[in-house]
Amino acid sequence: MQPEVFQEFEKILAQRDVGERVLEIGAVPTSDSLLNIKSLSVAVERVGINLDGGESYQAGSANRVNEYRIVKADANRMDCFEDNTFDTVLCNSVFEHDKFFWKSIAEIQRVARNGALVVIATPGYDDMENIRLANVPRDVQDNFCANFRREIPPGTVTMRVHNWPGDFYRFSPQAYREVLFAGMRDVEVYSIMIPPRIFGIGYVVK
């Protein structure tokens, strides 16, 4: 995981109440897991799911797997969890690989409690002027965007193909608002980095 992405999740969670029970979709038994974020240390339970339970990862010296558990499960059907279980649900760089991501969104809605915080990040595409570039003054960013538009043919910049195990989708801010976070409240959507990494934040309504 890029450090900028991890830091953005840190910033988001530090500013919000994460509650007692946290779920990460696509968790890994390494320091890359979002379950290692300092703001989550207040949670009573931290649990992740992965298609193989994290068995394909070699635990290194930065491994913190003892502080949370990873369940072997498919996000399309999380039968291992009851309805209304989690206060926070996190997901990074998963839905572009999820052939049936809308099933996973429905499952997140099911296992999350009313008012639960949901934070999702994926590769995507966005207008250059909407992307937040850390430590870049706004006038410099605006000048770069203007030059980029002049020099590059119409199109969009996105990540290369990442077949792990497949690479099916790239999302837009509109897809976040109208599909991934449809029906949630206080939804915020923005992009960081180039190529864009889109973040969505919202609260479940039941």
Backbone as numpy.savetxt, mean C-alpha at the origin, in Angstrom:
# Nx Ny Nz CAx CAy CAz Cx Cy Cz
11.76 -3.07 -0.79 10.91 -1.88 -0.79 11.80 -0.64 -0.79
11.43 0.34 -1.63 12.21 1.57 -1.65 12.07 2.30 -0.31
13.17 2.87 0.21 13.11 3.59 1.49 12.06 4.69 1.50
11.86 5.36 0.36 10.87 6.45 0.30 9.46 5.94 0.56
9.18 4.74 0.08 7.84 4.17 0.28 7.64 3.82 1.74
8.63 3.17 2.35 8.54 2.81 3.77 8.38 4.07 4.62
9.16 5.10 4.31 9.09 6.35 5.07 7.72 7.02 4.92
7.11 6.90 3.74 5.79 7.49 3.54 4.74 6.78 4.39
4.83 5.45 4.45 3.92 4.72 5.33 4.15 5.13 6.79
5.41 5.27 7.19 5.73 5.72 8.55 5.05 7.05 8.85
5.16 7.98 7.90 4.59 9.31 8.10 3.08 9.24 8.22
2.45 8.48 7.35 0.99 8.35 7.35 0.50 7.78 8.68
1.12 6.69 9.14 0.66 6.00 10.34 0.98 6.78 11.61
2.06 7.55 11.61 2.42 8.35 12.78 1.40 9.44 13.05
0.65 9.84 12.04 -0.32 10.93 12.17 -1.74 10.43 12.46
-1.91 9.11 12.60 -3.26 8.54 12.73 -3.32 7.50 13.83
-4.53 7.25 14.32 -4.77 6.20 15.31 -4.84 4.86 14.59
-3.92 3.96 14.90 -3.88 2.67 14.20 -4.69 1.59 14.91
-5.12 1.85 16.14 -5.94 0.89 16.86 -5.13 -0.27 17.41
-5.83 -1.35 17.76 -5.20 -2.48 18.45 -4.78 -3.61 17.52
-5.49 -3.78 16.40 -5.21 -4.93 15.53 -4.92 -4.46 14.10
-3.76 -4.88 13.60 -3.27 -4.42 12.30 -3.02 -5.61 11.40
-3.46 -5.49 10.14 -3.25 -6.52 9.13 -2.45 -5.94 7.98
-1.43 -6.68 7.52 -0.72 -6.31 6.29 -0.97 -7.38 5.23
-1.47 -6.95 4.08 -1.64 -7.83 2.93 -0.29 -7.91 2.21
0.24 -9.12 2.03 1.53 -9.28 1.37 2.71 -9.08 2.30
2.55 -9.42 3.56 3.63 -9.25 4.55 4.77 -10.24 4.29
5.97 -9.85 4.67 7.15 -10.71 4.55 7.88 -10.75 5.88
8.60 -11.85 6.17 9.31 -11.97 7.45 10.68 -11.30 7.43
10.72 -10.06 6.97 11.97 -9.31 6.92 11.71 -7.88 7.36
12.75 -7.08 7.39 12.61 -5.68 7.79 11.78 -4.88 6.79
11.52 -5.43 5.59 10.69 -4.75 4.60 9.21 -4.76 4.96
8.81 -5.59 5.90 7.39 -5.65 6.25 6.93 -4.34 6.87
5.75 -3.89 6.46 5.17 -2.68 7.05 4.83 -2.90 8.52
4.73 -4.13 8.95 4.42 -4.42 10.35 5.55 -4.01 11.28
6.72 -3.66 10.72 7.85 -3.19 11.52 7.81 -1.68 11.79
6.85 -0.99 11.23 6.79 0.46 11.40 6.62 0.82 12.88
7.39 1.78 13.34 7.43 2.14 14.76 6.05 2.52 15.31
5.27 3.19 14.51 3.95 3.64 14.97 3.01 2.48 15.29
3.35 1.30 14.79 2.50 0.13 15.04 2.87 -0.61 16.32
3.89 -0.15 17.02 4.32 -0.82 18.24 3.24 -0.76 19.33
2.29 0.15 19.19 1.20 0.26 20.17 0.11 -0.79 19.95
0.14 -1.45 18.80 -0.90 -2.43 18.47 -0.75 -3.68 19.33
-1.89 -4.25 19.71 -1.91 -5.48 20.49 -1.57 -6.67 19.60
-2.05 -6.63 18.35 -1.82 -7.73 17.42 -1.41 -7.18 16.06
-0.33 -7.73 15.52 0.11 -7.43 14.17 0.19 -8.76 13.42
-0.53 -8.84 12.32 -0.54 -10.09 11.56 -0.48 -9.77 10.08
0.20 -10.61 9.33 0.29 -10.45 7.89 -0.19 -11.69 7.18
-0.52 -11.52 5.91 -0.82 -12.69 5.08 0.09 -12.67 3.87
0.39 -13.87 3.37 1.21 -14.06 2.20 0.79 -15.38 1.58
0.89 -15.50 0.28 0.46 -16.73 -0.39 1.18 -17.97 0.12
2.44 -17.80 0.57 3.17 -18.97 1.08 3.54 -18.83 2.55
2.90 -17.89 3.24 3.22 -17.69 4.64 4.59 -17.11 4.88
5.20 -16.59 3.83 6.53 -16.00 3.95 7.66 -17.01 3.86
7.34 -18.25 3.53 8.36 -19.30 3.52 9.42 -19.11 2.44
9.11 -18.36 1.39 10.07 -18.20 0.30 11.14 -17.15 0.62
11.03 -16.48 1.78 11.99 -15.45 2.15 13.01 -16.01 3.14
14.25 -15.66 2.94 15.29 -16.05 3.86 15.40 -14.97 4.93
15.19 -15.34 6.16 15.27 -14.37 7.26 16.71 -13.95 7.47
16.94 -12.65 7.46 18.28 -12.12 7.68 18.43 -11.56 9.08
19.51 -10.84 9.32 19.78 -10.31 10.65 18.76 -9.25 11.04
18.11 -8.63 10.03 17.12 -7.60 10.33 15.72 -8.19 10.52
15.61 -9.50 10.54 14.32 -10.16 10.66 13.67 -9.86 12.01
12.40 -9.52 11.98 11.65 -9.26 13.21 10.39 -10.12 13.25
10.43 -11.27 12.64 9.23 -12.08 12.50 8.65 -12.50 13.84
9.46 -12.53 14.90 8.95 -12.93 16.20 7.97 -11.92 16.78
7.96 -10.71 16.25 7.07 -9.67 16.76 5.70 -9.71 16.10
5.56 -10.49 15.04 4.27 -10.62 14.38 4.22 -11.97 13.70
3.04 -12.38 13.27 2.92 -13.67 12.59 2.44 -13.44 11.16
2.84 -14.36 10.29 2.40 -14.32 8.90 1.62 -15.59 8.62
0.39 -15.41 8.15 -0.52 -16.50 7.87 -0.48 -16.82 6.38
-0.48 -18.09 6.04 -0.56 -18.49 4.64 -1.99 -18.32 4.18
-2.23 -17.35 3.31 -3.59 -17.05 2.88 -3.57 -16.25 1.60
-4.68 -16.32 0.88 -4.90 -15.56 -0.34 -5.79 -14.37 -0.01
-5.36 -13.17 -0.37 -6.15 -11.98 -0.06 -7.51 -12.00 -0.73
-7.67 -12.78 -1.79 -8.97 -12.89 -2.45 -10.01 -13.57 -1.58
-9.54 -14.35 -0.60 -10.46 -15.09 0.28 -9.79 -15.34 1.62
-9.96 -14.41 2.53 -9.29 -14.48 3.83 -10.18 -15.17 4.87
-10.46 -16.44 4.63 -11.32 -17.21 5.53 -10.71 -17.36 6.92
-9.42 -17.12 7.05 -8.75 -17.25 8.34 -9.13 -16.14 9.32
-9.80 -15.10 8.84 -10.19 -13.99 9.70 -11.70 -13.81 9.71
-12.21 -13.47 10.88 -13.63 -13.19 11.02 -13.94 -11.78 10.53
-15.22 -11.51 10.34 -15.66 -10.16 9.98 -15.25 -9.18 11.08
-15.00 -7.93 10.68 -14.82 -6.83 11.63 -13.71 -7.09 12.65
-12.56 -7.56 12.16 -11.46 -7.92 13.06 -10.42 -6.82 13.22
-10.09 -6.08 12.15 -8.92 -5.22 12.17 -9.26 -3.73 12.22
-8.38 -3.00 12.92 -8.50 -1.54 13.03 -7.73 -0.82 11.93
-6.71 -1.48 11.41 -5.89 -0.92 10.33 -5.53 -2.03 9.36
-5.62 -1.72 8.06 -5.20 -2.67 7.02 -4.23 -1.95 6.10
-3.06 -2.57 5.87 -2.01 -1.98 5.04 -1.71 -2.89 3.86
-1.35 -2.28 2.74 -1.03 -3.08 1.56 -0.10 -2.26 0.66
1.06 -2.83 0.35 2.01 -2.15 -0.53 2.46 -3.07 -1.65
2.36 -2.58 -2.88 2.87 -3.29 -4.06 2.35 -4.71 -4.16
1.04 -4.86 -4.00 0.40 -6.17 -4.09 -0.64 -6.20 -5.21
-1.49 -5.19 -5.30 -2.64 -5.26 -6.20 -2.26 -5.26 -7.67
-1.08 -4.78 -8.02 -0.67 -4.87 -9.42 -0.37 -6.33 -9.80
-0.11 -7.17 -8.78 0.16 -8.60 -9.01 -1.07 -9.48 -8.77
-2.15 -8.88 -8.30 -3.35 -9.62 -7.89 -4.34 -9.65 -9.06
-4.45 -10.79 -9.70 -5.29 -10.91 -10.90 -6.74 -10.51 -10.62
-7.21 -10.76 -9.39 -8.59 -10.45 -9.01 -8.61 -9.48 -7.83
-7.92 -8.36 -7.98 -7.73 -7.44 -6.86 -9.04 -6.96 -6.25
-10.12 -6.90 -7.03 -11.40 -6.43 -6.50 -11.94 -7.40 -5.44
-11.59 -8.67 -5.54 -11.98 -9.63 -4.50 -11.23 -9.32 -3.20
-9.97 -8.94 -3.33 -9.19 -8.57 -2.15 -9.71 -7.31 -1.50
-10.14 -6.35 -2.31 -10.74 -5.13 -1.76 -12.01 -5.47 -0.97
-12.84 -6.36 -1.50 -14.06 -6.78 -0.80 -13.71 -7.48 0.51
-12.65 -8.27 0.49 -12.24 -8.97 1.71 -11.69 -7.99 2.76
-10.96 -6.99 2.30 -10.49 -5.96 3.23 -11.68 -5.29 3.90
-12.68 -4.95 3.11 -13.89 -4.32 3.68 -14.55 -5.25 4.70
-14.52 -6.54 4.43 -15.18 -7.50 5.33 -14.43 -7.64 6.66
-13.10 -7.81 6.60 -12.35 -8.08 7.83 -12.04 -6.81 8.62
-12.22 -5.64 8.01 -11.97 -4.38 8.70 -13.21 -3.95 9.48
-12.99 -3.32 10.60 -14.08 -2.81 11.41 -14.60 -1.50 10.83
-15.77 -1.11 11.25 -16.30 0.20 10.88 -15.34 1.27 11.39
-14.93 2.16 10.52 -13.98 3.20 10.89 -12.53 2.80 10.78
-12.25 1.57 10.33 -10.87 1.11 10.21 -10.10 1.93 9.18
-8.84 2.14 9.47 -7.93 2.84 8.56 -7.41 1.87 7.51
-7.46 2.27 6.23 -6.91 1.47 5.14 -5.90 2.32 4.39
-4.69 1.78 4.20 -3.65 2.48 3.45 -3.11 1.53 2.39
-3.19 1.95 1.14 -2.77 1.12 0.01 -1.80 1.92 -0.86
-0.73 1.26 -1.32 0.19 1.88 -2.28 0.45 0.90 -3.41
0.47 1.41 -4.63 0.79 0.60 -5.81 1.54 1.46 -6.81
2.25 0.83 -7.75 2.73 1.58 -8.90 1.53 2.09 -9.69
1.70 3.22 -10.34 0.59 3.75 -11.12 1.04 4.79 -12.11
0.09 5.59 -12.54 0.40 6.70 -13.44 -0.40 7.90 -13.00
0.20 9.07 -13.19 -0.41 10.31 -12.72 0.17 11.46 -13.53
-0.51 12.60 -13.51 0.04 13.80 -14.13 1.27 14.24 -13.35
2.31 14.62 -14.05 3.57 14.96 -13.41 3.42 16.02 -12.33
2.57 17.01 -12.57 2.43 18.09 -11.60 1.76 17.66 -10.30
1.15 16.47 -10.29 0.49 15.99 -9.07 1.41 15.17 -8.18
2.59 14.85 -8.67 3.49 13.97 -7.92 4.28 14.78 -6.89
4.28 14.30 -5.65 5.04 14.95 -4.59 6.46 14.40 -4.59
7.42 15.26 -4.85 8.82 14.86 -4.85 9.48 15.40 -3.59
9.95 14.49 -2.75 10.53 14.89 -1.47 11.77 15.75 -1.69
11.89 16.79 -0.88 13.07 17.67 -0.88 13.30 18.39 -2.20
12.25 18.54 -3.00 12.35 19.29 -4.25 11.43 20.51 -4.16
11.99 21.72 -4.20 11.14 22.92 -4.11 10.09 22.93 -5.23
8.93 23.49 -4.93 7.81 23.47 -5.87 8.15 24.11 -7.21
8.89 25.23 -7.19 9.21 25.90 -8.46 10.15 25.04 -9.31
11.07 24.32 -8.66 11.96 23.42 -9.39 11.17 22.27 -9.99
10.24 21.73 -9.21 9.42 20.63 -9.71 8.55 21.09 -10.88
7.95 22.28 -10.77 7.11 22.80 -11.85 7.92 23.00 -13.13
9.15 23.50 -12.99 10.02 23.71 -14.14 10.39 22.37 -14.79
10.70 21.37 -13.95 11.01 20.04 -14.47 9.83 19.47 -15.23
8.63 19.60 -14.66 7.43 19.06 -15.32 7.18 19.72 -16.67
7.38 21.04 -16.72 7.17 21.76 -17.98 8.16 21.27 -19.04
9.43 21.11 -18.67 10.43 20.62 -19.62 10.17 19.18 -20.01
9.74 18.37 -19.06 9.44 16.96 -19.32 8.34 16.84 -20.37
7.30 17.66 -20.23 6.19 17.63 -21.18 6.62 18.05 -22.58
7.58 18.97 -22.67 8.04 19.43 -23.98 8.92 18.39 -24.67
9.75 17.71 -23.88 10.76 16.83 -24.45 10.28 15.39 -24.67
9.32 14.95 -23.91 8.88 13.55 -23.98 7.55 13.46 -24.73
7.41 12.55 -25.68 6.14 12.39 -26.39 5.01 12.09 -25.41
3.77 12.41 -25.78 2.64 12.13 -24.89 2.62 10.67 -24.47
2.36 10.46 -23.20 2.34 9.12 -22.64 2.48 9.21 -21.14
2.79 8.12 -20.52 2.94 8.13 -19.07 4.10 7.25 -18.67
4.78 7.65 -17.63 5.91 6.89 -17.11 5.40 5.96 -16.03
5.80 4.70 -16.08 5.42 3.77 -15.03 6.55 2.77 -14.83
6.41 1.91 -13.83 7.44 0.92 -13.53 7.55 -0.12 -14.64
8.72 -0.72 -14.71 8.91 -1.83 -15.64 8.05 -3.01 -15.21
7.89 -3.98 -16.09 7.15 -5.20 -15.76 7.87 -5.94 -14.64
7.09 -6.38 -13.67 7.64 -7.06 -12.49 6.82 -8.33 -12.28
7.16 -9.38 -12.98 6.40 -10.64 -12.91 6.71 -11.39 -11.63
5.86 -11.14 -10.62 6.11 -11.76 -9.32 4.81 -12.12 -8.65
4.11 -13.18 -9.02 4.40 -14.09 -10.13 3.85 -13.58 -11.46
3.00 -12.57 -11.45 2.49 -11.93 -12.65 2.40 -10.44 -12.40
2.28 -9.65 -13.45 2.18 -8.19 -13.33 1.02 -7.76 -14.23
-0.13 -7.45 -13.63 -1.37 -7.30 -14.38 -1.87 -5.86 -14.52
-1.59 -5.00 -13.54 -2.27 -3.71 -13.51 -1.34 -2.56 -13.15
-1.73 -1.37 -13.61 -1.23 -0.10 -13.09 -2.46 0.75 -12.81
-2.43 1.50 -11.73 -3.62 2.23 -11.27 -3.44 3.74 -11.43
-4.56 4.43 -11.56 -4.58 5.89 -11.63 -5.20 6.43 -10.35
-5.03 7.71 -10.06 -5.71 8.29 -8.91 -7.23 8.11 -8.97
-7.80 8.19 -10.17 -9.24 7.98 -10.33 -9.63 6.56 -9.92
-8.82 5.57 -10.31 -9.11 4.19 -9.92 -9.08 4.04 -8.40
-8.16 4.74 -7.76 -8.13 4.71 -6.30 -9.44 5.24 -5.70
-9.84 6.41 -6.18 -11.04 7.04 -5.59 -12.31 6.28 -5.90
-12.44 5.80 -7.14 -13.72 5.23 -7.58 -13.79 3.71 -7.52
-12.65 3.05 -7.31 -12.65 1.58 -7.25 -12.08 1.10 -5.92
-10.80 1.33 -5.68 -10.16 0.80 -4.48 -10.76 1.35 -3.19
-11.09 2.63 -3.18 -11.60 3.27 -1.97 -13.07 3.68 -2.09
-13.77 3.09 -3.03 -15.19 3.40 -3.21 -15.96 3.09 -1.93
-16.78 4.05 -1.49 -17.60 3.85 -0.31 -16.91 4.18 1.01
-15.61 4.45 0.97 -14.91 4.83 2.20 -15.03 6.34 2.42
-14.69 6.78 3.62 -14.79 8.21 3.93 -13.39 8.82 4.12
-13.34 10.15 4.01 -12.10 10.91 4.21 -10.95 10.34 3.38
-11.25 10.06 2.13 -10.26 9.45 1.24 -9.27 10.51 0.75
-8.00 10.15 0.82 -6.92 11.01 0.30 -6.09 10.17 -0.66
-5.80 10.73 -1.84 -5.02 10.02 -2.85 -3.93 10.96 -3.36
-2.71 10.48 -3.41 -1.61 11.29 -3.95 -0.49 10.38 -4.42
0.45 10.94 -5.15 1.56 10.18 -5.70 2.88 10.73 -5.21
3.86 9.83 -5.09 5.24 10.24 -4.80 6.15 9.55 -5.82
7.34 10.06 -5.97 8.38 9.43 -6.78 8.07 9.45 -8.28
9.09 9.17 -9.06 8.98 8.98 -10.51 9.77 7.72 -10.86
9.13 6.71 -11.42 7.73 6.58 -11.79 6.83 6.66 -10.56
5.55 7.04 -10.77 4.68 7.31 -9.62 4.37 6.06 -8.78
4.40 6.27 -7.48 3.85 5.32 -6.53 2.64 6.01 -5.89
1.45 5.46 -6.13 0.23 6.10 -5.66 -0.13 5.57 -4.28
-0.48 6.50 -3.39 -0.94 6.17 -2.04 -2.41 6.54 -1.90
-3.15 5.67 -1.27 -4.53 5.95 -0.92 -4.74 5.73 0.56
-5.49 6.62 1.17 -5.80 6.54 2.61 -7.30 6.74 2.75
-7.94 5.92 3.53 -9.37 6.06 3.74 -9.84 5.29 4.97
-11.10 5.48 5.30 -11.69 4.83 6.49 -12.94 4.06 6.07
-13.02 2.83 6.53 -14.12 1.93 6.18 -15.43 2.43 6.78
-16.48 2.35 5.99 -17.83 2.73 6.43 -18.72 1.50 6.34
-19.36 1.14 7.45 -20.27 0.00 7.45 -21.62 0.41 8.04
